[in-house]
Amino acid sequence: MIGFSATPSTQIDELRAQGPAVAVEFPEGFRAWVVTRGEVVKHLLLHPGVSRNPKKNVPGYEPGEVKWLSPWVDVESMSTAVANDVAALPVLLRHRAAKAA
């Protein structure tokens, strides 16, 4: 388990050297996985058993608890959608584009 540091470029190289998915610990004390290979990201995004939504899979998580992370995980978006939701994204995106026009 490695923690995050102030030198991101060095840290990215270190993460990639450790493998395709690396356990990390954030300064706030919670743990997560950093995926460093595109093919693994694709597999995870399409896998129905994987959720990137902490509201659904992190016991005790409270939205807004981690201020810098909140915009990424506390909203309904492509990055927090589960596989079933991802299948509906093209329809949702077309609907939003039509509303904006």
LUMLO-770742 format. One record per residue: residue number from 1; x, y, z of N, C-alpha, C, CB in turn. Coordinates in pm, 1 decimal. Glycine has a CB too. Layout:
<nodes>
node seq: NUM, n.east: X, n.north: Y, n.up: Z, ca.east: X, ca.north: Y, ca.up: Z, c.east: X, c.north: Y, c.up: Z, cb.east: X, cb.north: Y, cb.up: Z
...
</nodes>
This chain:
<nodes>
node seq: 1, n.east: 84.8, n.north: -116.7, n.up: 0.0, ca.east: 0.0, ca.north: 0.0, ca.up: 0.0, c.east: 89.5, c.north: 123.1, c.up: 0.0, cb.east: -96.6, cb.north: -0.3, cb.up: 121.7
node seq: 2, n.east: 66.5, n.north: 212.2, n.up: -95.5, ca.east: 144.1, ca.north: 335.7, ca.up: -94.9, c.east: 50.8, c.north: 453.0, c.up: -73.2, cb.east: 223.4, cb.north: 352.5, cb.up: -226.4
node seq: 3, n.east: 102.3, n.north: 557.6, n.up: -15.8, ca.east: 23.7, ca.north: 678.0, ca.up: 7.1, c.east: 48.6, c.north: 778.0, c.up: -104.1, cb.east: 56.9, cb.north: 739.9, cb.up: 143.5
node seq: 4, n.east: -35.2, n.north: 879.9, n.up: -109.7, ca.east: -17.9, ca.north: 982.9, ca.up: -211.2, c.east: 84.4, c.north: 1084.5, c.up: -165.1, cb.east: -151.2, cb.north: 1051.6, cb.up: -242.7
node seq: 5, n.east: 155.4, n.north: 1145.0, n.up: -261.4, ca.east: 259.5, ca.north: 1241.2, ca.up: -227.3, c.east: 243.4, c.north: 1367.8, c.up: -310.6, cb.east: 399.2, cb.north: 1180.0, cb.up: -248.8
node seq: 6, n.east: 332.3, n.north: 1462.8, n.up: -286.3, ca.east: 327.3, ca.north: 1590.7, ca.up: -356.2, c.east: 397.4, c.north: 1586.7, c.up: -491.3, cb.east: 388.9, cb.north: 1698.0, cb.up: -270.6
node seq: 7, n.east: 457.2, n.north: 1475.0, n.up: -528.9, ca.east: 526.7, ca.north: 1465.1, ca.up: -657.6, c.east: 454.9, c.north: 1364.1, c.up: -747.4, cb.east: 675.6, cb.north: 1424.1, cb.up: -637.1
node seq: 8, n.east: 346.5, n.north: 1407.9, n.up: -813.0, ca.east: 263.5, ca.north: 1315.1, ca.up: -890.0, c.east: 336.6, c.north: 1240.0, c.up: -1000.0, cb.east: 151.1, cb.north: 1389.1, cb.up: -950.2
node seq: 9, n.east: 428.0, n.north: 1304.3, n.up: -1073.1, ca.east: 492.7, ca.north: 1233.9, ca.up: -1184.8, c.east: 576.4, c.north: 1116.5, c.up: -1135.1, cb.east: 580.9, cb.north: 1330.6, cb.up: -1265.3
node seq: 10, n.east: 647.7, n.north: 1134.5, n.up: -1027.1, ca.east: 725.6, ca.north: 1026.0, ca.up: -968.8, c.east: 633.3, c.north: 916.6, c.up: -918.0, cb.east: 814.7, cb.north: 1077.9, cb.up: -855.2
node seq: 11, n.east: 525.1, n.north: 957.3, n.up: -857.0, ca.east: 431.0, ca.north: 861.7, ca.up: -802.0, c.east: 362.2, c.north: 780.7, c.up: -911.1, cb.east: 327.9, cb.north: 933.2, cb.up: -717.9
node seq: 12, n.east: 328.7, n.north: 843.9, n.up: -1021.6, ca.east: 267.2, ca.north: 771.9, ca.up: -1133.3, c.east: 361.3, c.north: 664.1, c.up: -1185.4, cb.east: 229.6, cb.north: 869.4, cb.up: -1246.8
node seq: 13, n.east: 487.5, n.north: 697.6, n.up: -1201.6, ca.east: 586.3, ca.north: 598.4, ca.up: -1245.5, c.east: 595.2, c.north: 482.9, c.up: -1146.1, cb.east: 724.7, cb.north: 664.0, cb.up: -1262.9
node seq: 14, n.east: 592.7, n.north: 514.4, n.up: -1018.0, ca.east: 600.4, ca.north: 411.4, ca.up: -913.9, c.east: 476.7, c.north: 321.0, c.up: -919.1, cb.east: 613.7, cb.north: 476.5, cb.up: -773.7
node seq: 15, n.east: 359.3, n.north: 380.5, n.up: -938.0, ca.east: 235.6, ca.north: 301.6, ca.up: -946.1, c.east: 239.2, c.north: 208.4, c.up: -1066.8, cb.east: 112.3, cb.north: 394.3, cb.up: -954.2
node seq: 16, n.east: 278.2, n.north: 260.0, n.up: -1182.4, ca.east: 284.5, ca.north: 177.6, ca.up: -1303.8, c.east: 381.9, c.north: 61.4, c.up: -1287.5, cb.east: 325.5, cb.north: 263.1, cb.up: -1424.1
node seq: 17, n.east: 491.8, n.north: 86.5, n.up: -1218.2, ca.east: 591.6, ca.north: -18.5, ca.up: -1197.9, c.east: 538.9, c.north: -130.1, c.up: -1106.7, cb.east: 719.4, cb.north: 41.5, cb.up: -1138.5
node seq: 18, n.east: 441.1, n.north: -98.4, n.up: -1022.6, ca.east: 389.7, ca.north: -198.3, ca.up: -928.9, c.east: 285.6, c.north: -290.6, c.up: -989.9, cb.east: 330.8, cb.north: -130.1, cb.up: -809.8
node seq: 19, n.east: 227.9, n.north: -251.5, n.up: -1103.1, ca.east: 132.9, ca.north: -341.8, ca.up: -1166.1, c.east: 11.4, c.north: -273.1, c.up: -1223.5, cb.east: 89.1, cb.north: -443.2, cb.up: -1068.9
node seq: 20, n.east: -80.4, n.north: -351.8, n.up: -1277.9, ca.east: -196.9, ca.north: -296.5, ca.up: -1346.4, c.east: -301.5, c.north: -236.2, c.up: -1253.2, cb.east: -260.7, cb.north: -402.8, cb.up: -1428.4
node seq: 21, n.east: -304.6, n.north: -277.7, n.up: -1127.3, ca.east: -396.5, ca.north: -222.0, ca.up: -1027.4, c.east: -323.5, c.north: -221.4, c.up: -894.0, cb.east: -531.2, cb.north: -304.6, cb.up: -1018.9
node seq: 22, n.east: -317.2, n.north: -104.6, n.up: -832.4, ca.east: -236.9, ca.north: -88.6, ca.up: -711.4, c.east: -323.2, c.north: -31.2, c.up: -599.5, cb.east: -114.5, cb.north: 2.7, cb.up: -738.0
node seq: 23, n.east: -318.9, n.north: -94.1, n.up: -483.4, ca.east: -390.0, ca.north: -42.0, ca.up: -366.5, c.east: -317.9, c.north: 82.2, c.up: -315.6, cb.east: -400.2, cb.north: -149.7, cb.up: -254.4
node seq: 24, n.east: -394.6, n.north: 187.0, n.up: -286.3, ca.east: -337.1, ca.north: 311.5, ca.up: -234.8, c.east: -416.2, c.north: 356.3, c.up: -112.4, cb.east: -337.0, cb.north: 422.7, cb.up: -344.2
node seq: 25, n.east: -352.9, n.north: 439.8, n.up: -33.0, ca.east: -421.9, ca.north: 499.9, ca.up: 81.0, c.east: -415.0, c.north: 651.0, c.up: 66.4, cb.east: -359.4, cb.north: 453.6, cb.up: 216.9
node seq: 26, n.east: -529.5, n.north: 715.8, n.up: 73.0, ca.east: -537.4, ca.north: 860.7, ca.up: 60.0, c.east: -505.6, c.north: 926.5, c.up: 194.2, cb.east: -677.4, cb.north: 903.6, cb.up: 9.9
node seq: 27, n.east: -466.5, n.north: 1054.8, n.up: 191.7, ca.east: -433.1, ca.north: 1123.6, ca.up: 317.8, c.east: -545.3, c.north: 1118.2, c.up: 421.3, cb.east: -399.0, cb.north: 1268.1, cb.up: 289.5
node seq: 28, n.east: -670.0, n.north: 1110.7, n.up: 375.1, ca.east: -783.4, ca.north: 1104.3, ca.up: 466.8, c.east: -799.6, c.north: 967.0, c.up: 532.4, cb.east: -910.0, cb.north: 1140.2, cb.up: 393.3
node seq: 29, n.east: -717.6, n.north: 870.0, n.up: 489.8, ca.east: -718.2, ca.north: 739.2, ca.up: 552.8, c.east: -799.4, c.north: 632.6, c.up: 482.6, cb.east: -767.2, cb.north: 752.7, cb.up: 688.0
node seq: 30, n.east: -867.5, n.north: 664.6, n.up: 372.3, ca.east: -943.4, ca.north: 560.5, ca.up: 304.1, c.east: -859.3, c.north: 497.8, c.up: 195.0, cb.east: -1073.2, cb.north: 617.0, cb.up: 245.6
node seq: 31, n.east: -895.4, n.north: 375.5, n.up: 159.8, ca.east: -819.7, ca.north: 298.9, ca.up: 61.8, c.east: -896.2, c.north: 289.2, c.up: -69.5, cb.east: -788.3, cb.north: 159.1, cb.up: 115.6
node seq: 32, n.east: -820.6, n.north: 278.9, n.up: -176.0, ca.east: -879.2, ca.north: 266.8, ca.up: -309.7, c.east: -779.1, c.north: 196.2, c.up: -399.7, cb.east: -917.8, cb.north: 406.9, cb.up: -368.2
node seq: 33, n.east: -820.4, n.north: 172.1, n.up: -522.9, ca.east: -732.4, ca.north: 111.0, ca.up: -622.7, c.east: -703.5, c.north: 212.7, c.up: -732.0, cb.east: -796.2, cb.north: -17.9, cb.up: -682.8
node seq: 34, n.east: -578.5, n.north: 220.0, n.up: -774.4, ca.east: -539.8, ca.north: 299.0, ca.up: -890.2, c.east: -511.6, c.north: 199.1, c.up: -1001.6, cb.east: -414.5, cb.north: 391.8, cb.up: -860.2
node seq: 35, n.east: -582.7, n.north: 214.1, n.up: -1111.9, ca.east: -565.4, ca.north: 123.8, ca.up: -1226.0, c.east: -474.5, c.north: 193.2, c.up: -1326.0, cb.east: -703.5, cb.north: 85.5, cb.up: -1291.5
node seq: 36, n.east: -366.8, n.north: 125.0, n.up: -1364.2, ca.east: -263.3, ca.north: 188.3, ca.up: -1445.7, c.east: -255.5, c.north: 136.0, c.up: -1588.9, cb.east: -131.1, cb.north: 169.8, cb.up: -1380.1
node seq: 37, n.east: -346.8, n.north: 47.7, n.up: -1627.4, ca.east: -344.3, ca.north: -8.8, ca.up: -1762.7, c.east: -480.9, c.north: 8.9, c.up: -1828.7, cb.east: -304.7, cb.north: -159.1, cb.up: -1759.2
node seq: 38, n.east: -480.1, n.north: 58.2, n.up: -1951.0, ca.east: -603.2, ca.north: 84.3, ca.up: -2023.7, c.east: -692.3, c.north: -37.1, c.up: -2040.8, cb.east: -570.9, cb.north: 139.2, cb.up: -2156.4
node seq: 39, n.east: -633.2, n.north: -152.0, n.up: -2068.7, ca.east: -715.2, ca.north: -271.8, ca.up: -2090.6, c.east: -785.4, c.north: -314.5, c.up: -1961.3, cb.east: -628.1, cb.north: -387.5, cb.up: -2144.3
node seq: 40, n.east: -723.0, n.north: -288.4, n.up: -1846.8, ca.east: -785.3, ca.north: -321.0, ca.up: -1718.6, c.east: -898.7, c.north: -222.7, c.up: -1689.3, cb.east: -680.5, cb.north: -318.6, cb.up: -1604.4
node seq: 41, n.east: -877.9, n.north: -96.7, n.up: -1721.3, ca.east: -984.0, ca.north: 3.7, ca.up: -1704.3, c.east: -1106.4, c.north: -36.9, c.up: -1785.5, cb.east: -934.5, cb.north: 145.1, cb.up: -1747.4
node seq: 42, n.east: -1085.2, n.north: -73.2, n.up: -1911.0, ca.east: -1196.4, ca.north: -112.6, ca.up: -1997.7, c.east: -1270.9, c.north: -232.9, c.up: -1939.3, cb.east: -1145.1, cb.north: -145.5, cb.up: -2139.2
node seq: 43, n.east: -1196.0, n.north: -333.0, n.up: -1895.1, ca.east: -1258.0, ca.north: -451.9, ca.up: -1835.4, c.east: -1342.5, c.north: -414.1, c.up: -1713.7, cb.east: -1150.1, cb.north: -554.4, cb.up: -1795.2
node seq: 44, n.east: -1287.5, n.north: -329.4, n.up: -1627.2, ca.east: -1359.0, ca.north: -290.0, ca.up: -1505.9, c.east: -1482.4, c.north: -205.8, c.up: -1536.6, cb.east: -1266.3, cb.north: -213.3, cb.up: -1413.5
node seq: 45, n.east: -1471.1, n.north: -115.5, n.up: -1632.3, ca.east: -1585.7, ca.north: -30.5, ca.up: -1667.1, c.east: -1702.7, c.north: -110.8, c.up: -1720.7, cb.east: -1544.6, cb.north: 73.3, cb.up: -1769.5
node seq: 46, n.east: -1672.9, n.north: -221.5, n.up: -1785.7, ca.east: -1778.4, ca.north: -301.8, ca.up: -1846.0, c.east: -1825.1, c.north: -418.6, c.up: -1758.4, cb.east: -1731.1, cb.north: -354.5, cb.up: -1977.6
node seq: 47, n.east: -1756.8, n.north: -444.1, n.up: -1649.8, ca.east: -1791.1, ca.north: -558.2, ca.up: -1564.7, c.east: -1911.7, c.north: -524.6, c.up: -1475.9, cb.east: -1669.7, cb.north: -599.1, cb.up: -1477.6
node seq: 48, n.east: -2016.5, n.north: -608.0, n.up: -1480.3, ca.east: -2137.4, ca.north: -577.4, ca.up: -1403.2, c.east: -2118.7, c.north: -586.6, c.up: -1251.6, cb.east: -2247.3, cb.north: -670.1, cb.up: -1444.7
node seq: 49, n.east: -2014.0, n.north: -652.0, n.up: -1207.0, ca.east: -1992.6, ca.north: -666.3, ca.up: -1063.4, c.east: -1907.5, c.north: -558.0, c.up: -1001.4, cb.east: -1930.6, cb.north: -796.6, cb.up: -1036.0
node seq: 50, n.east: -1865.6, n.north: -459.7, n.up: -1080.8, ca.east: -1777.4, ca.north: -354.8, ca.up: -1031.2, c.east: -1854.6, c.north: -224.0, c.up: -1022.4, cb.east: -1653.1, cb.north: -339.1, cb.up: -1122.3
node seq: 51, n.east: -1844.0, n.north: -158.1, n.up: -909.5, ca.east: -1908.3, ca.north: -28.0, ca.up: -891.2, c.east: -1802.8, c.north: 74.9, c.up: -855.1, cb.east: -2018.2, cb.north: -34.6, cb.up: -781.8
node seq: 52, n.east: -1814.7, n.north: 188.9, n.up: -915.4, ca.east: -1726.2, ca.north: 299.4, ca.up: -882.9, c.east: -1800.8, c.north: 403.1, c.up: -800.1, cb.east: -1669.3, cb.north: 363.0, cb.up: -1010.7
node seq: 53, n.east: -1915.0, n.north: 366.8, n.up: -748.3, ca.east: -1998.8, ca.north: 459.3, ca.up: -674.8, c.east: -1987.1, c.north: 431.6, c.up: -525.0, cb.east: -2145.4, cb.north: 448.8, cb.up: -721.2
node seq: 54, n.east: -1915.4, n.north: 516.8, n.up: -450.6, ca.east: -1896.7, ca.north: 490.0, ca.up: -307.8, c.east: -2027.1, c.north: 493.9, c.up: -228.4, cb.east: -1800.0, cb.north: 589.8, cb.up: -249.6
node seq: 55, n.east: -2127.3, n.north: 565.3, n.up: -278.4, ca.east: -2255.5, ca.north: 569.2, ca.up: -208.0, c.east: -2319.9, c.north: 430.8, c.up: -205.8, cb.east: -2350.4, cb.north: 670.9, cb.up: -274.0
node seq: 56, n.east: -2284.7, n.north: 347.5, n.up: -305.8, ca.east: -2342.2, ca.north: 214.5, ca.up: -315.6, c.east: -2254.3, c.north: 105.2, c.up: -255.6, cb.east: -2369.5, cb.north: 183.0, cb.up: -458.4
node seq: 57, n.east: -2123.2, n.north: 128.1, n.up: -246.4, ca.east: -2037.8, ca.north: 15.3, ca.up: -206.1, c.east: -1935.9, c.north: 44.3, c.up: -96.9, cb.east: -1965.7, cb.north: -34.1, cb.up: -323.8
node seq: 58, n.east: -1939.7, n.north: 162.0, n.up: -35.0, ca.east: -1848.3, ca.north: 191.0, ca.up: 75.7, c.east: -1931.4, c.north: 212.1, c.up: 201.5, cb.east: -1759.1, cb.north: 316.8, cb.up: 45.4
node seq: 59, n.east: -1932.1, n.north: 113.4, n.up: 291.2, ca.east: -2012.2, ca.north: 126.1, ca.up: 413.8, c.east: -1975.8, c.north: 252.9, c.up: 491.1, cb.east: -1992.6, cb.north: 2.5, cb.up: 503.4
node seq: 60, n.east: -2075.0, n.north: 327.3, n.up: 528.6, ca.east: -2053.0, ca.north: 446.8, ca.up: 609.5, c.east: -2011.9, c.north: 570.2, c.up: 532.5, cb.east: -1950.9, cb.north: 418.7, cb.up: 710.0
node seq: 61, n.east: -1999.1, n.north: 559.8, n.up: 399.8, ca.east: -1957.4, ca.north: 677.2, ca.up: 322.6, c.east: -2067.1, c.north: 783.1, c.up: 325.0, cb.east: -1923.6, cb.north: 637.9, cb.up: 176.7
node seq: 62, n.east: -2028.8, n.north: 905.7, n.up: 351.2, ca.east: -2121.1, ca.north: 1018.9, ca.up: 349.2, c.east: -2081.1, c.north: 1113.0, c.up: 236.4, cb.east: -2122.0, cb.north: 1093.4, cb.up: 486.1
node seq: 63, n.east: -2172.8, n.north: 1143.0, n.up: 142.0, ca.east: -2139.7, ca.north: 1238.1, ca.up: 35.9, c.east: -2087.3, c.north: 1369.6, c.up: 94.1, cb.east: -2262.9, cb.north: 1264.7, cb.up: -52.1
node seq: 64, n.east: -1982.8, n.north: 1421.1, n.up: 32.0, ca.east: -1920.6, ca.north: 1545.4, ca.up: 76.4, c.east: -1816.4, c.north: 1525.5, c.up: 185.1, cb.east: -2025.5, cb.north: 1639.2, cb.up: 125.6
node seq: 65, n.east: -1799.8, n.north: 1403.5, n.up: 230.8, ca.east: -1706.2, ca.north: 1372.0, ca.up: 339.2, c.east: -1562.6, c.north: 1409.7, c.up: 302.0, cb.east: -1713.7, cb.north: 1222.8, cb.up: 374.1
node seq: 66, n.east: -1525.1, n.north: 1385.9, n.up: 177.2, ca.east: -1391.4, ca.north: 1420.0, ca.up: 129.1, c.east: -1410.3, c.north: 1527.7, c.up: 21.5, cb.east: -1314.1, cb.north: 1291.9, cb.up: 72.1
node seq: 67, n.east: -1386.2, n.north: 1652.8, n.up: 59.5, ca.east: -1420.7, ca.north: 1767.4, ca.up: -25.7, c.east: -1361.4, c.north: 1759.0, c.up: -166.2, cb.east: -1374.5, cb.north: 1894.7, cb.up: 39.8
node seq: 68, n.east: -1232.6, n.north: 1725.5, n.up: -179.6, ca.east: -1169.5, ca.north: 1725.5, ca.up: -311.7, c.east: -1218.6, c.north: 1609.9, c.up: -398.3, cb.east: -1018.0, cb.north: 1718.3, cb.up: -297.5
node seq: 69, n.east: -1269.1, n.north: 1503.7, n.up: -336.1, ca.east: -1316.2, ca.north: 1387.1, ca.up: -410.6, c.east: -1464.3, c.north: 1398.6, c.up: -447.0, cb.east: -1292.6, cb.north: 1260.3, cb.up: -329.5
node seq: 70, n.east: -1535.9, n.north: 1479.8, n.up: -373.4, ca.east: -1680.8, ca.north: 1492.2, ca.up: -388.4, c.east: -1727.0, c.north: 1518.8, c.up: -531.9, cb.east: -1730.0, cb.north: 1601.9, cb.up: -300.1
node seq: 71, n.east: -1665.7, n.north: 1612.2, n.up: -606.1, ca.east: -1712.5, ca.north: 1635.3, ca.up: -744.1, c.east: -1697.7, c.north: 1513.9, c.up: -834.9, cb.east: -1637.1, cb.north: 1750.7, cb.up: -804.4
node seq: 72, n.east: -1610.2, n.north: 1420.9, n.up: -800.2, ca.east: -1586.6, ca.north: 1303.0, ca.up: -883.3, c.east: -1679.0, c.north: 1187.0, c.up: -850.1, cb.east: -1444.4, cb.north: 1258.5, cb.up: -869.0
node seq: 73, n.east: -1718.5, n.north: 1174.1, n.up: -723.6, ca.east: -1791.7, ca.north: 1054.1, ca.up: -683.3, c.east: -1930.7, c.north: 1078.3, c.up: -626.5, cb.east: -1712.6, cb.north: 981.2, cb.up: -583.7
node seq: 74, n.east: -1963.1, n.north: 1201.2, n.up: -591.4, ca.east: -2092.3, ca.north: 1228.4, ca.up: -528.5, c.east: -2199.6, c.north: 1271.2, c.up: -627.6, cb.east: -2076.4, cb.north: 1334.7, cb.up: -424.0
node seq: 75, n.east: -2169.0, n.north: 1265.3, n.up: -754.8, ca.east: -2266.0, ca.north: 1301.6, ca.up: -858.5, c.east: -2294.5, c.north: 1179.2, c.up: -944.6, cb.east: -2213.6, cb.north: 1419.8, cb.up: -946.1
node seq: 76, n.east: -2411.6, n.north: 1176.3, n.up: -1003.7, ca.east: -2443.8, ca.north: 1069.9, ca.up: -1097.9, c.east: -2378.0, c.north: 1106.7, c.up: -1230.7, cb.east: -2600.1, cb.north: 1050.6, cb.up: -1113.6
node seq: 77, n.east: -2283.0, n.north: 1026.1, n.up: -1274.7, ca.east: -2209.6, ca.north: 1056.7, ca.up: -1396.7, c.east: -2157.6, c.north: 928.0, c.up: -1459.2, cb.east: -2093.4, cb.north: 1154.1, cb.up: -1368.0
node seq: 78, n.east: -2090.0, n.north: 942.5, n.up: -1573.8, ca.east: -2031.4, ca.north: 826.2, ca.up: -1639.1, c.east: -1926.4, c.north: 760.0, c.up: -1551.1, cb.east: -1970.1, cb.north: 866.0, cb.up: -1772.4
node seq: 79, n.east: -1857.3, n.north: 838.9, n.up: -1469.1, ca.east: -1751.4, ca.north: 780.6, ca.up: -1386.6, c.east: -1804.6, c.north: 702.7, c.up: -1267.7, cb.east: -1659.6, cb.north: 888.6, cb.up: -1337.8
node seq: 80, n.east: -1929.8, n.north: 727.5, n.up: -1226.2, ca.east: -1986.3, ca.north: 652.2, ca.up: -1114.1, c.east: -2091.2, c.north: 552.0, c.up: -1158.6, cb.east: -2046.8, cb.north: 746.8, cb.up: -1013.4
node seq: 81, n.east: -2120.2, n.north: 546.8, n.up: -1287.9, ca.east: -2223.1, ca.north: 455.7, ca.up: -1338.0, c.east: -2175.8, c.north: 311.6, c.up: -1329.2, cb.east: -2260.2, cb.north: 490.5, cb.up: -1482.7
node seq: 82, n.east: -2268.9, n.north: 222.3, n.up: -1302.6, ca.east: -2237.8, ca.north: 80.1, ca.up: -1306.7, c.east: -2264.7, c.north: 30.2, c.up: -1448.5, cb.east: -2321.9, cb.north: 0.0, cb.up: -1201.1
node seq: 83, n.east: -2222.6, n.north: -90.2, n.up: -1478.3, ca.east: -2229.6, ca.north: -141.5, ca.up: -1615.6, c.east: -2369.4, c.north: -129.1, c.up: -1676.3, cb.east: -2186.0, cb.north: -286.7, cb.up: -1618.5
node seq: 84, n.east: -2473.7, n.north: -160.2, n.up: -1600.7, ca.east: -2609.0, ca.north: -150.2, ca.up: -1655.1, c.east: -2642.5, c.north: -6.1, c.up: -1692.7, cb.east: -2711.2, cb.north: -203.3, cb.up: -1554.0
node seq: 85, n.east: -2596.0, n.north: 90.5, n.up: -1612.3, ca.east: -2619.1, ca.north: 231.4, ca.up: -1642.3, c.east: -2540.5, c.north: 274.4, c.up: -1765.4, cb.east: -2581.1, cb.north: 318.5, cb.up: -1522.5
node seq: 86, n.east: -2420.3, n.north: 219.1, n.up: -1782.6, ca.east: -2334.7, ca.north: 255.9, ca.up: -1895.6, c.east: -2402.6, c.north: 222.5, c.up: -2027.3, cb.east: -2199.2, cb.north: 184.3, cb.up: -1886.4
node seq: 87, n.east: -2476.0, n.north: 112.1, n.up: -2031.4, ca.east: -2546.1, ca.north: 74.2, ca.up: -2154.5, c.east: -2648.4, c.north: 179.4, c.up: -2194.8, cb.east: -2615.0, cb.north: -61.0, cb.up: -2137.0
node seq: 88, n.east: -2703.0, n.north: 251.0, n.up: -2097.3, ca.east: -2804.0, ca.north: 353.3, ca.up: -2125.8, c.east: -2742.7, c.north: 489.3, c.up: -2157.0, cb.east: -2898.5, cb.north: 366.4, cb.up: -2008.5
node seq: 89, n.east: -2613.7, n.north: 507.1, n.up: -2140.3, ca.east: -2552.1, ca.north: 638.4, ca.up: -2157.3, c.east: -2570.2, c.north: 699.0, c.up: -2296.6, cb.east: -2406.6, cb.north: 628.5, cb.up: -2127.3
node seq: 90, n.east: -2554.9, n.north: 625.3, n.up: -2405.9, ca.east: -2574.0, ca.north: 690.0, ca.up: -2535.5, c.east: -2713.5, c.north: 752.4, c.up: -2549.9, cb.east: -2551.2, cb.north: 589.2, cb.up: -2647.0
node seq: 91, n.east: -2814.5, n.north: 685.2, n.up: -2498.2, ca.east: -2950.7, ca.north: 739.4, ca.up: -2504.4, c.east: -2961.1, c.north: 864.6, c.up: -2418.6, cb.east: -3054.1, cb.north: 634.1, cb.up: -2458.2
node seq: 92, n.east: -2906.7, n.north: 860.2, n.up: -2297.9, ca.east: -2910.9, ca.north: 976.0, ca.up: -2209.1, c.east: -2835.7, c.north: 1094.4, c.up: -2267.9, cb.east: -2852.9, cb.north: 940.3, cb.up: -2073.3
node seq: 93, n.east: -2721.2, n.north: 1069.0, n.up: -2327.7, ca.east: -2642.4, ca.north: 1177.2, ca.up: -2385.6, c.east: -2715.5, c.north: 1241.8, c.up: -2503.8, cb.east: -2505.3, cb.north: 1124.9, cb.up: -2430.3
node seq: 94, n.east: -2779.4, n.north: 1159.0, n.up: -2587.2, ca.east: -2855.9, ca.north: 1215.9, ca.up: -2699.5, c.east: -2970.0, c.north: 1299.6, c.up: -2647.4, cb.east: -2909.6, cb.north: 1105.1, cb.up: -2792.0
node seq: 95, n.east: -3036.8, n.north: 1253.1, n.up: -2541.6, ca.east: -3150.3, ca.north: 1325.0, ca.up: -2482.7, c.east: -3104.3, c.north: 1460.7, c.up: -2428.5, cb.east: -3215.7, cb.north: 1240.8, cb.up: -2369.6
node seq: 96, n.east: -2990.7, n.north: 1462.7, n.up: -2357.9, ca.east: -2939.0, ca.north: 1588.9, ca.up: -2304.4, c.east: -2896.2, c.north: 1684.7, c.up: -2414.6, cb.east: -2821.8, cb.north: 1562.1, cb.up: -2211.9
node seq: 97, n.east: -2836.0, n.north: 1629.9, n.up: -2520.2, ca.east: -2793.4, ca.north: 1715.5, ca.up: -2631.5, c.east: -2915.8, c.north: 1778.0, c.up: -2698.7, cb.east: -2710.0, cb.north: 1634.2, cb.up: -2734.9
node seq: 98, n.east: -3021.4, n.north: 1701.4, n.up: -2712.3, ca.east: -3144.2, ca.north: 1754.4, ca.up: -2775.0, c.east: -3205.6, c.north: 1864.0, c.up: -2687.8, cb.east: -3247.7, cb.north: 1640.4, cb.up: -2798.3
node seq: 99, n.east: -3202.2, n.north: 1847.1, n.up: -2557.0, ca.east: -3258.4, ca.north: 1947.8, ca.up: -2466.6, c.east: -3177.4, c.north: 2076.9, c.up: -2471.6, cb.east: -3263.1, cb.north: 1894.0, cb.up: -2322.7
node seq: 100, n.east: -3045.5, n.north: 2064.6, n.up: -2490.2, ca.east: -2957.4, ca.north: 2181.5, ca.up: -2491.5, c.east: -2969.6, c.north: 2260.4, c.up: -2620.7, cb.east: -2813.3, cb.north: 2138.9, cb.up: -2471.3
node seq: 101, n.east: -3013.4, n.north: 2195.2, n.up: -2726.9, ca.east: -3020.0, ca.north: 2261.2, ca.up: -2857.9, c.east: -3136.2, c.north: 2356.6, c.up: -2869.4, cb.east: -3029.3, cb.north: 2158.7, cb.up: -2967.1
</nodes>
